[in-house]
């Protein structure tokens, strides 16, 4: 009986801890702006900054 009681206590304790890990899905109100900025930065990095950095590295 003691072994079953320990197993039950462990299961309840584990379930209690896991409940704290669950969180609500919070929508980011600035998600659209963030995606636009990310896209701009990605295009600028690939099209301008990386070629300039590569050329600089080659020259120096």
mmCIF file as Biopython writes it, N, C-alpha, C and O atoms, coordinates in Angstrom:
data_model
#
loop_
_atom_site.group_PDB
_atom_site.id
_atom_site.type_symbol
_atom_site.label_atom_id
_atom_site.label_alt_id
_atom_site.label_comp_id
_atom_site.label_asym_id
_atom_site.label_entity_id
_atom_site.label_seq_id
_atom_site.pdbx_PDB_ins_code
_atom_site.Cartn_x
_atom_site.Cartn_y
_atom_site.Cartn_z
_atom_site.occupancy
_atom_site.B_iso_or_equiv
_atom_site.auth_seq_id
_atom_site.auth_asym_id
_atom_site.pdbx_PDB_model_num
ATOM 1   N N  . UNK A ? 1  ? 0.828  -1.196 0.000   1.0 0.0 1  A 1 
ATOM 2   C CA . UNK A ? 1  ? 0.000  0.000  0.000   1.0 0.0 1  A 1 
ATOM 3   C C  . UNK A ? 1  ? 0.868  1.255  0.000   1.0 0.0 1  A 1 
ATOM 4   O O  . UNK A ? 1  ? 0.506  2.245  -0.635  1.0 0.0 1  A 1 
ATOM 5   N N  . UNK A ? 2  ? 1.976  1.238  0.679   1.0 0.0 2  A 1 
ATOM 6   C CA . UNK A ? 2  ? 2.850  2.403  0.748   1.0 0.0 2  A 1 
ATOM 7   C C  . UNK A ? 2  ? 3.415  2.740  -0.631  1.0 0.0 2  A 1 
ATOM 8   O O  . UNK A ? 2  ? 3.537  3.912  -0.985  1.0 0.0 2  A 1 
ATOM 9   N N  . UNK A ? 3  ? 3.757  1.718  -1.401  1.0 0.0 3  A 1 
ATOM 10  C CA . UNK A ? 3  ? 4.294  1.941  -2.738  1.0 0.0 3  A 1 
ATOM 11  C C  . UNK A ? 3  ? 3.244  2.596  -3.635  1.0 0.0 3  A 1 
ATOM 12  O O  . UNK A ? 3  ? 3.565  3.498  -4.409  1.0 0.0 3  A 1 
ATOM 13  N N  . UNK A ? 4  ? 2.012  2.153  -3.535  1.0 0.0 4  A 1 
ATOM 14  C CA . UNK A ? 4  ? 0.930  2.740  -4.325  1.0 0.0 4  A 1 
ATOM 15  C C  . UNK A ? 4  ? 0.669  4.179  -3.899  1.0 0.0 4  A 1 
ATOM 16  O O  . UNK A ? 4  ? 0.384  5.035  -4.737  1.0 0.0 4  A 1 
ATOM 17  N N  . UNK A ? 5  ? 0.764  4.446  -2.609  1.0 0.0 5  A 1 
ATOM 18  C CA . UNK A ? 5  ? 0.545  5.800  -2.102  1.0 0.0 5  A 1 
ATOM 19  C C  . UNK A ? 5  ? 1.637  6.746  -2.605  1.0 0.0 5  A 1 
ATOM 20  O O  . UNK A ? 5  ? 1.351  7.885  -2.974  1.0 0.0 5  A 1 
ATOM 21  N N  . UNK A ? 6  ? 2.881  6.276  -2.620  1.0 0.0 6  A 1 
ATOM 22  C CA . UNK A ? 6  ? 3.985  7.087  -3.133  1.0 0.0 6  A 1 
ATOM 23  C C  . UNK A ? 6  ? 3.787  7.382  -4.621  1.0 0.0 6  A 1 
ATOM 24  O O  . UNK A ? 6  ? 4.014  8.502  -5.078  1.0 0.0 6  A 1 
ATOM 25  N N  . UNK A ? 7  ? 3.364  6.366  -5.365  1.0 0.0 7  A 1 
ATOM 26  C CA . UNK A ? 7  ? 3.135  6.538  -6.801  1.0 0.0 7  A 1 
ATOM 27  C C  . UNK A ? 7  ? 2.009  7.543  -7.045  1.0 0.0 7  A 1 
ATOM 28  O O  . UNK A ? 7  ? 2.109  8.389  -7.934  1.0 0.0 7  A 1 
ATOM 29  N N  . UNK A ? 8  ? 0.945  7.449  -6.257  1.0 0.0 8  A 1 
ATOM 30  C CA . UNK A ? 8  ? -0.173 8.378  -6.383  1.0 0.0 8  A 1 
ATOM 31  C C  . UNK A ? 8  ? 0.267  9.802  -6.052  1.0 0.0 8  A 1 
ATOM 32  O O  . UNK A ? 8  ? -0.076 10.743 -6.767  1.0 0.0 8  A 1 
ATOM 33  N N  . UNK A ? 9  ? 1.024  9.956  -4.972  1.0 0.0 9  A 1 
ATOM 34  C CA . UNK A ? 9  ? 1.509  11.282 -4.582  1.0 0.0 9  A 1 
ATOM 35  C C  . UNK A ? 9  ? 2.405  11.865 -5.674  1.0 0.0 9  A 1 
ATOM 36  O O  . UNK A ? 9  ? 2.279  13.040 -6.018  1.0 0.0 9  A 1 
ATOM 37  N N  . UNK A ? 10 ? 3.302  11.052 -6.216  1.0 0.0 10 A 1 
ATOM 38  C CA . UNK A ? 10 ? 4.195  11.510 -7.276  1.0 0.0 10 A 1 
ATOM 39  C C  . UNK A ? 10 ? 3.407  11.939 -8.509  1.0 0.0 10 A 1 
ATOM 40  O O  . UNK A ? 10 ? 3.710  12.967 -9.114  1.0 0.0 10 A 1 
ATOM 41  N N  . UNK A ? 11 ? 2.408  11.164 -8.879  1.0 0.0 11 A 1 
ATOM 42  C CA . UNK A ? 11 ? 1.581  11.490 -10.041 1.0 0.0 11 A 1 
ATOM 43  C C  . UNK A ? 11 ? 0.831  12.800 -9.837  1.0 0.0 11 A 1 
ATOM 44  O O  . UNK A ? 11 ? 0.773  13.631 -10.743 1.0 0.0 11 A 1 
ATOM 45  N N  . UNK A ? 12 ? 0.263  12.985 -8.666  1.0 0.0 12 A 1 
ATOM 46  C CA . UNK A ? 12 ? -0.461 14.230 -8.369  1.0 0.0 12 A 1 
ATOM 47  C C  . UNK A ? 12 ? 0.498  15.416 -8.363  1.0 0.0 12 A 1 
ATOM 48  O O  . UNK A ? 12 ? 0.178  16.476 -8.902  1.0 0.0 12 A 1 
ATOM 49  N N  . UNK A ? 13 ? 1.673  15.243 -7.754  1.0 0.0 13 A 1 
ATOM 50  C CA . UNK A ? 13 ? 2.658  16.327 -7.713  1.0 0.0 13 A 1 
ATOM 51  C C  . UNK A ? 13 ? 3.122  16.691 -9.117  1.0 0.0 13 A 1 
ATOM 52  O O  . UNK A ? 13 ? 3.243  17.872 -9.445  1.0 0.0 13 A 1 
ATOM 53  N N  . UNK A ? 14 ? 3.378  15.698 -9.938  1.0 0.0 14 A 1 
ATOM 54  C CA . UNK A ? 14 ? 3.821  15.947 -11.311 1.0 0.0 14 A 1 
ATOM 55  C C  . UNK A ? 14 ? 2.739  16.657 -12.116 1.0 0.0 14 A 1 
ATOM 56  O O  . UNK A ? 14 ? 3.028  17.601 -12.852 1.0 0.0 14 A 1 
ATOM 57  N N  . UNK A ? 15 ? 1.506  16.209 -11.979 1.0 0.0 15 A 1 
ATOM 58  C CA . UNK A ? 15 ? 0.396  16.846 -12.690 1.0 0.0 15 A 1 
ATOM 59  C C  . UNK A ? 15 ? 0.224  18.294 -12.245 1.0 0.0 15 A 1 
ATOM 60  O O  . UNK A ? 15 ? -0.061 19.170 -13.061 1.0 0.0 15 A 1 
ATOM 61  N N  . UNK A ? 16 ? 0.396  18.540 -10.958 1.0 0.0 16 A 1 
ATOM 62  C CA . UNK A ? 16 ? 0.278  19.904 -10.433 1.0 0.0 16 A 1 
ATOM 63  C C  . UNK A ? 16 ? 1.361  20.804 -11.019 1.0 0.0 16 A 1 
ATOM 64  O O  . UNK A ? 16 ? 1.092  21.955 -11.364 1.0 0.0 16 A 1 
ATOM 65  N N  . UNK A ? 17 ? 2.578  20.290 -11.133 1.0 0.0 17 A 1 
ATOM 66  C CA . UNK A ? 17 ? 3.671  21.090 -11.691 1.0 0.0 17 A 1 
ATOM 67  C C  . UNK A ? 17 ? 3.465  21.357 -13.179 1.0 0.0 17 A 1 
ATOM 68  O O  . UNK A ? 17 ? 3.776  22.445 -13.662 1.0 0.0 17 A 1 
ATOM 69  N N  . UNK A ? 18 ? 2.947  20.378 -13.901 1.0 0.0 18 A 1 
ATOM 70  C CA . UNK A ? 18 ? 2.756  20.546 -15.341 1.0 0.0 18 A 1 
ATOM 71  C C  . UNK A ? 18 ? 1.645  21.528 -15.667 1.0 0.0 18 A 1 
ATOM 72  O O  . UNK A ? 18 ? 1.674  22.160 -16.723 1.0 0.0 18 A 1 
ATOM 73  N N  . UNK A ? 19 ? 0.679  21.668 -14.793 1.0 0.0 19 A 1 
ATOM 74  C CA . UNK A ? 19 ? -0.407 22.621 -15.019 1.0 0.0 19 A 1 
ATOM 75  C C  . UNK A ? 19 ? 0.153  24.036 -15.068 1.0 0.0 19 A 1 
ATOM 76  O O  . UNK A ? 19 ? -0.347 24.870 -15.823 1.0 0.0 19 A 1 
ATOM 77  N N  . UNK A ? 20 ? 1.177  24.319 -14.279 1.0 0.0 20 A 1 
ATOM 78  C CA . UNK A ? 20 ? 1.799  25.636 -14.276 1.0 0.0 20 A 1 
ATOM 79  C C  . UNK A ? 20 ? 2.502  25.952 -15.582 1.0 0.0 20 A 1 
ATOM 80  O O  . UNK A ? 20 ? 2.714  27.124 -15.895 1.0 0.0 20 A 1 
ATOM 81  N N  . UNK A ? 21 ? 2.867  24.944 -16.347 1.0 0.0 21 A 1 
ATOM 82  C CA . UNK A ? 21 ? 3.561  25.155 -17.617 1.0 0.0 21 A 1 
ATOM 83  C C  . UNK A ? 21 ? 2.606  25.577 -18.728 1.0 0.0 21 A 1 
ATOM 84  O O  . UNK A ? 21 ? 3.028  26.195 -19.705 1.0 0.0 21 A 1 
ATOM 85  N N  . UNK A ? 22 ? 1.354  25.255 -18.590 1.0 0.0 22 A 1 
ATOM 86  C CA . UNK A ? 22 ? 0.380  25.608 -19.620 1.0 0.0 22 A 1 
ATOM 87  C C  . UNK A ? 22 ? 0.109  27.104 -19.556 1.0 0.0 22 A 1 
ATOM 88  O O  . UNK A ? 22 ? -0.101 27.664 -18.480 1.0 0.0 22 A 1 
ATOM 89  N N  . UNK A ? 23 ? 0.116  27.735 -20.703 1.0 0.0 23 A 1 
ATOM 90  C CA . UNK A ? 23 ? -0.144 29.171 -20.732 1.0 0.0 23 A 1 
ATOM 91  C C  . UNK A ? 23 ? -1.142 29.485 -21.844 1.0 0.0 23 A 1 
ATOM 92  O O  . UNK A ? 23 ? -1.303 28.725 -22.799 1.0 0.0 23 A 1 
ATOM 93  N N  . UNK A ? 24 ? -1.790 30.600 -21.691 1.0 0.0 24 A 1 
ATOM 94  C CA . UNK A ? 24 ? -2.761 31.033 -22.689 1.0 0.0 24 A 1 
ATOM 95  C C  . UNK A ? 24 ? -2.020 31.519 -23.931 1.0 0.0 24 A 1 
ATOM 96  O O  . UNK A ? 24 ? -0.893 32.006 -23.836 1.0 0.0 24 A 1 
ATOM 97  N N  . UNK A ? 25 ? -2.641 31.389 -25.073 1.0 0.0 25 A 1 
ATOM 98  C CA . UNK A ? 25 ? -2.069 31.859 -26.318 1.0 0.0 25 A 1 
ATOM 99  C C  . UNK A ? 25 ? -2.288 33.370 -26.403 1.0 0.0 25 A 1 
ATOM 100 O O  . UNK A ? 25 ? -3.383 33.833 -26.721 1.0 0.0 25 A 1 
ATOM 101 N N  . UNK A ? 26 ? -1.240 34.122 -26.118 1.0 0.0 26 A 1 
ATOM 102 C CA . UNK A ? 26 ? -1.342 35.581 -26.148 1.0 0.0 26 A 1 
ATOM 103 C C  . UNK A ? 26 ? -1.030 36.082 -27.549 1.0 0.0 26 A 1 
ATOM 104 O O  . UNK A ? 26 ? 0.039  35.804 -28.091 1.0 0.0 26 A 1 
ATOM 105 N N  . UNK A ? 27 ? -1.961 36.818 -28.132 1.0 0.0 27 A 1 
ATOM 106 C CA . UNK A ? 27 ? -1.757 37.363 -29.467 1.0 0.0 27 A 1 
ATOM 107 C C  . UNK A ? 27 ? -0.944 38.642 -29.348 1.0 0.0 27 A 1 
ATOM 108 O O  . UNK A ? 27 ? -1.242 39.509 -28.525 1.0 0.0 27 A 1 
ATOM 109 N N  . UNK A ? 28 ? 0.075  38.748 -30.169 1.0 0.0 28 A 1 
ATOM 110 C CA . UNK A ? 28 ? 0.927  39.928 -30.182 1.0 0.0 28 A 1 
ATOM 111 C C  . UNK A ? 28 ? 0.239  41.017 -30.999 1.0 0.0 28 A 1 
ATOM 112 O O  . UNK A ? 28 ? 0.020  40.829 -32.196 1.0 0.0 28 A 1 
ATOM 113 N N  . UNK A ? 29 ? -0.109 42.153 -30.388 1.0 0.0 29 A 1 
ATOM 114 C CA . UNK A ? 29 ? -0.795 43.205 -31.136 1.0 0.0 29 A 1 
ATOM 115 C C  . UNK A ? 29 ? 0.090  43.855 -32.204 1.0 0.0 29 A 1 
ATOM 116 O O  . UNK A ? 29 ? -0.422 44.489 -33.127 1.0 0.0 29 A 1 
ATOM 117 N N  . UNK A ? 30 ? 1.395  43.704 -32.088 1.0 0.0 30 A 1 
ATOM 118 C CA . UNK A ? 30 ? 2.311  44.305 -33.061 1.0 0.0 30 A 1 
ATOM 119 C C  . UNK A ? 30 ? 2.885  43.273 -34.031 1.0 0.0 30 A 1 
ATOM 120 O O  . UNK A ? 30 ? 3.900  43.528 -34.679 1.0 0.0 30 A 1 
ATOM 121 N N  . UNK A ? 31 ? 2.246  42.119 -34.133 1.0 0.0 31 A 1 
ATOM 122 C CA . UNK A ? 31 ? 2.777  41.045 -34.969 1.0 0.0 31 A 1 
ATOM 123 C C  . UNK A ? 31 ? 2.924  41.482 -36.422 1.0 0.0 31 A 1 
ATOM 124 O O  . UNK A ? 31 ? 3.935  41.177 -37.056 1.0 0.0 31 A 1 
ATOM 125 N N  . UNK A ? 32 ? 1.947  42.183 -36.954 1.0 0.0 32 A 1 
ATOM 126 C CA . UNK A ? 32 ? 2.020  42.629 -38.347 1.0 0.0 32 A 1 
ATOM 127 C C  . UNK A ? 32 ? 3.197  43.556 -38.594 1.0 0.0 32 A 1 
ATOM 128 O O  . UNK A ? 32 ? 3.903  43.422 -39.594 1.0 0.0 32 A 1 
ATOM 129 N N  . UNK A ? 33 ? 3.404  44.485 -37.692 1.0 0.0 33 A 1 
ATOM 130 C CA . UNK A ? 33 ? 4.531  45.417 -37.813 1.0 0.0 33 A 1 
ATOM 131 C C  . UNK A ? 33 ? 5.849  44.663 -37.701 1.0 0.0 33 A 1 
ATOM 132 O O  . UNK A ? 33 ? 6.777  44.899 -38.474 1.0 0.0 33 A 1 
ATOM 133 N N  . UNK A ? 34 ? 5.925  43.752 -36.731 1.0 0.0 34 A 1 
ATOM 134 C CA . UNK A ? 34 ? 7.150  42.978 -36.533 1.0 0.0 34 A 1 
ATOM 135 C C  . UNK A ? 34 ? 7.486  42.143 -37.758 1.0 0.0 34 A 1 
ATOM 136 O O  . UNK A ? 34 ? 8.652  42.034 -38.138 1.0 0.0 34 A 1 
ATOM 137 N N  . UNK A ? 35 ? 6.467  41.553 -38.376 1.0 0.0 35 A 1 
ATOM 138 C CA . UNK A ? 35 ? 6.715  40.750 -39.578 1.0 0.0 35 A 1 
ATOM 139 C C  . UNK A ? 35 ? 7.221  41.622 -40.728 1.0 0.0 35 A 1 
ATOM 140 O O  . UNK A ? 35 ? 8.109  41.217 -41.477 1.0 0.0 35 A 1 
ATOM 141 N N  . UNK A ? 36 ? 6.652  42.815 -40.860 1.0 0.0 36 A 1 
ATOM 142 C CA . UNK A ? 36 ? 7.105  43.730 -41.908 1.0 0.0 36 A 1 
ATOM 143 C C  . UNK A ? 36 ? 8.545  44.167 -41.700 1.0 0.0 36 A 1 
ATOM 144 O O  . UNK A ? 36 ? 9.331  44.202 -42.647 1.0 0.0 36 A 1 
ATOM 145 N N  . UNK A ? 37 ? 8.889  44.499 -40.474 1.0 0.0 37 A 1 
ATOM 146 C CA . UNK A ? 37 ? 10.261 44.909 -40.161 1.0 0.0 37 A 1 
ATOM 147 C C  . UNK A ? 37 ? 11.224 43.754 -40.391 1.0 0.0 37 A 1 
ATOM 148 O O  . UNK A ? 37 ? 12.315 43.947 -40.929 1.0 0.0 37 A 1 
ATOM 149 N N  . UNK A ? 38 ? 10.819 42.550 -39.984 1.0 0.0 38 A 1 
ATOM 150 C CA . UNK A ? 38 ? 11.670 41.377 -40.197 1.0 0.0 38 A 1 
ATOM 151 C C  . UNK A ? 38 ? 11.916 41.154 -41.686 1.0 0.0 38 A 1 
ATOM 152 O O  . UNK A ? 38 ? 13.043 40.887 -42.104 1.0 0.0 38 A 1 
ATOM 153 N N  . UNK A ? 39 ? 10.857 41.264 -42.481 1.0 0.0 39 A 1 
ATOM 154 C CA . UNK A ? 39 ? 10.993 41.048 -43.926 1.0 0.0 39 A 1 
ATOM 155 C C  . UNK A ? 39 ? 11.928 42.092 -44.536 1.0 0.0 39 A 1 
ATOM 156 O O  . UNK A ? 39 ? 12.785 41.758 -45.354 1.0 0.0 39 A 1 
ATOM 157 N N  . UNK A ? 40 ? 11.763 43.358 -44.137 1.0 0.0 40 A 1 
ATOM 158 C CA . UNK A ? 40 ? 12.642 44.419 -44.633 1.0 0.0 40 A 1 
ATOM 159 C C  . UNK A ? 40 ? 14.091 44.132 -44.258 1.0 0.0 40 A 1 
ATOM 160 O O  . UNK A ? 40 ? 14.987 44.220 -45.098 1.0 0.0 40 A 1 
ATOM 161 N N  . UNK A ? 41 ? 14.317 43.786 -42.988 1.0 0.0 41 A 1 
ATOM 162 C CA . UNK A ? 41 ? 15.679 43.508 -42.529 1.0 0.0 41 A 1 
ATOM 163 C C  . UNK A ? 41 ? 16.287 42.316 -43.254 1.0 0.0 41 A 1 
ATOM 164 O O  . UNK A ? 41 ? 17.475 42.326 -43.575 1.0 0.0 41 A 1 
ATOM 165 N N  . UNK A ? 42 ? 15.487 41.293 -43.514 1.0 0.0 42 A 1 
ATOM 166 C CA . UNK A ? 42 ? 15.980 40.108 -44.208 1.0 0.0 42 A 1 
ATOM 167 C C  . UNK A ? 42 ? 16.390 40.449 -45.636 1.0 0.0 42 A 1 
ATOM 168 O O  . UNK A ? 42 ? 17.448 40.025 -46.103 1.0 0.0 42 A 1 
ATOM 169 N N  . UNK A ? 43 ? 15.545 41.219 -46.328 1.0 0.0 43 A 1 
ATOM 170 C CA . UNK A ? 43 ? 15.855 41.616 -47.704 1.0 0.0 43 A 1 
ATOM 171 C C  . UNK A ? 43 ? 17.085 42.522 -47.726 1.0 0.0 43 A 1 
ATOM 172 O O  . UNK A ? 43 ? 17.963 42.354 -48.572 1.0 0.0 43 A 1 
ATOM 173 N N  . UNK A ? 44 ? 17.153 43.476 -46.805 1.0 0.0 44 A 1 
ATOM 174 C CA . UNK A ? 44 ? 18.303 44.384 -46.749 1.0 0.0 44 A 1 
ATOM 175 C C  . UNK A ? 44 ? 19.586 43.617 -46.444 1.0 0.0 44 A 1 
ATOM 176 O O  . UNK A ? 44 ? 20.638 43.906 -47.014 1.0 0.0 44 A 1 
ATOM 177 N N  . UNK A ? 45 ? 19.497 42.649 -45.553 1.0 0.0 45 A 1 
ATOM 178 C CA . UNK A ? 45 ? 20.685 41.876 -45.197 1.0 0.0 45 A 1 
ATOM 179 C C  . UNK A ? 45 ? 21.183 41.053 -46.375 1.0 0.0 45 A 1 
ATOM 180 O O  . UNK A ? 45 ? 22.381 41.026 -46.660 1.0 0.0 45 A 1 
ATOM 181 N N  . UNK A ? 46 ? 20.264 40.384 -47.056 1.0 0.0 46 A 1 
ATOM 182 C CA . UNK A ? 46 ? 20.671 39.530 -48.176 1.0 0.0 46 A 1 
ATOM 183 C C  . UNK A ? 46 ? 21.100 40.339 -49.396 1.0 0.0 46 A 1 
ATOM 184 O O  . UNK A ? 46 ? 22.032 39.954 -50.102 1.0 0.0 46 A 1 
ATOM 185 N N  . UNK A ? 47 ? 20.424 41.459 -49.643 1.0 0.0 47 A 1 
ATOM 186 C CA . UNK A ? 47 ? 20.674 42.209 -50.869 1.0 0.0 47 A 1 
ATOM 187 C C  . UNK A ? 47 ? 21.733 43.279 -50.762 1.0 0.0 47 A 1 
ATOM 188 O O  . UNK A ? 47 ? 22.330 43.641 -51.776 1.0 0.0 47 A 1 
ATOM 189 N N  . UNK A ? 48 ? 21.992 43.800 -49.576 1.0 0.0 48 A 1 
ATOM 190 C CA . UNK A ? 48 ? 22.923 44.918 -49.452 1.0 0.0 48 A 1 
ATOM 191 C C  . UNK A ? 48 ? 24.034 44.653 -48.444 1.0 0.0 48 A 1 
ATOM 192 O O  . UNK A ? 48 ? 25.216 44.750 -48.774 1.0 0.0 48 A 1 
ATOM 193 N N  . UNK A ? 49 ? 23.659 44.325 -47.245 1.0 0.0 49 A 1 
ATOM 194 C CA . UNK A ? 49 ? 24.647 44.246 -46.165 1.0 0.0 49 A 1 
ATOM 195 C C  . UNK A ? 49 ? 25.604 43.068 -46.351 1.0 0.0 49 A 1 
ATOM 196 O O  . UNK A ? 49 ? 26.812 43.229 -46.183 1.0 0.0 49 A 1 
ATOM 197 N N  . UNK A ? 50 ? 25.088 41.900 -46.692 1.0 0.0 50 A 1 
ATOM 198 C CA . UNK A ? 50 ? 25.953 40.731 -46.851 1.0 0.0 50 A 1 
ATOM 199 C C  . UNK A ? 50 ? 26.925 40.894 -48.021 1.0 0.0 50 A 1 
ATOM 200 O O  . UNK A ? 50 ? 28.107 40.591 -47.862 1.0 0.0 50 A 1 
ATOM 201 N N  . UNK A ? 51 ? 26.472 41.364 -49.195 1.0 0.0 51 A 1 
ATOM 202 C CA . UNK A ? 51 ? 27.437 41.571 -50.286 1.0 0.0 51 A 1 
ATOM 203 C C  . UNK A ? 51 ? 28.520 42.599 -49.933 1.0 0.0 51 A 1 
ATOM 204 O O  . UNK A ? 51 ? 29.687 42.420 -50.281 1.0 0.0 51 A 1 
ATOM 205 N N  . UNK A ? 52 ? 28.132 43.664 -49.249 1.0 0.0 52 A 1 
ATOM 206 C CA . UNK A ? 52 ? 29.122 44.670 -48.846 1.0 0.0 52 A 1 
ATOM 207 C C  . UNK A ? 52 ? 30.112 44.062 -47.860 1.0 0.0 52 A 1 
ATOM 208 O O  . UNK A ? 52 ? 31.316 44.296 -47.972 1.0 0.0 52 A 1 
ATOM 209 N N  . UNK A ? 53 ? 29.628 43.294 -46.905 1.0 0.0 53 A 1 
ATOM 210 C CA . UNK A ? 53 ? 30.506 42.666 -45.919 1.0 0.0 53 A 1 
ATOM 211 C C  . UNK A ? 53 ? 31.434 41.652 -46.582 1.0 0.0 53 A 1 
ATOM 212 O O  . UNK A ? 53 ? 32.607 41.550 -46.225 1.0 0.0 53 A 1 
ATOM 213 N N  . UNK A ? 54 ? 30.906 40.910 -47.540 1.0 0.0 54 A 1 
ATOM 214 C CA . UNK A ? 54 ? 31.730 39.927 -48.251 1.0 0.0 54 A 1 
ATOM 215 C C  . UNK A ? 54 ? 32.815 40.627 -49.059 1.0 0.0 54 A 1 
ATOM 216 O O  . UNK A ? 54 ? 33.967 40.193 -49.060 1.0 0.0 54 A 1 
ATOM 217 N N  . UNK A ? 55 ? 32.454 41.709 -49.746 1.0 0.0 55 A 1 
ATOM 218 C CA . UNK A ? 55 ? 33.443 42.470 -50.518 1.0 0.0 55 A 1 
ATOM 219 C C  . UNK A ? 55 ? 34.497 43.066 -49.593 1.0 0.0 55 A 1 
ATOM 220 O O  . UNK A ? 55 ? 35.684 43.046 -49.919 1.0 0.0 55 A 1 
ATOM 221 N N  . UNK A ? 56 ? 34.089 43.585 -48.469 1.0 0.0 56 A 1 
ATOM 222 C CA . UNK A ? 56 ? 35.031 44.166 -47.506 1.0 0.0 56 A 1 
ATOM 223 C C  . UNK A ? 56 ? 35.995 43.097 -47.004 1.0 0.0 56 A 1 
ATOM 224 O O  . UNK A ? 56 ? 37.196 43.338 -46.878 1.0 0.0 56 A 1 
ATOM 225 N N  . UNK A ? 57 ? 35.458 41.920 -46.719 1.0 0.0 57 A 1 
ATOM 226 C CA . UNK A ? 57 ? 36.299 40.835 -46.220 1.0 0.0 57 A 1 
ATOM 227 C C  . UNK A ? 57 ? 37.302 40.399 -47.287 1.0 0.0 57 A 1 
ATOM 228 O O  . UNK A ? 57 ? 38.443 40.061 -46.971 1.0 0.0 57 A 1 
ATOM 229 N N  . UNK A ? 58 ? 36.874 40.409 -48.550 1.0 0.0 58 A 1 
ATOM 230 C CA . UNK A ? 58 ? 37.758 40.027 -49.645 1.0 0.0 58 A 1 
ATOM 231 C C  . UNK A ? 58 ? 38.878 41.049 -49.822 1.0 0.0 58 A 1 
ATOM 232 O O  . UNK A ? 58 ? 40.028 40.681 -50.061 1.0 0.0 58 A 1 
ATOM 233 N N  . UNK A ? 59 ? 38.541 42.325 -49.704 1.0 0.0 59 A 1 
ATOM 234 C CA . UNK A ? 59 ? 39.513 43.399 -49.911 1.0 0.0 59 A 1 
ATOM 235 C C  . UNK A ? 59 ? 40.522 43.465 -48.768 1.0 0.0 59 A 1 
ATOM 236 O O  . UNK A ? 59 ? 41.701 43.738 -48.992 1.0 0.0 59 A 1 
ATOM 237 N N  . UNK A ? 60 ? 40.065 43.220 -47.560 1.0 0.0 60 A 1 
ATOM 238 C CA . UNK A ? 60 ? 40.984 43.382 -46.419 1.0 0.0 60 A 1 
ATOM 239 C C  . UNK A ? 60 ? 41.690 42.135 -46.030 1.0 0.0 60 A 1 
ATOM 240 O O  . UNK A ? 60 ? 42.484 42.142 -45.090 1.0 0.0 60 A 1 
#
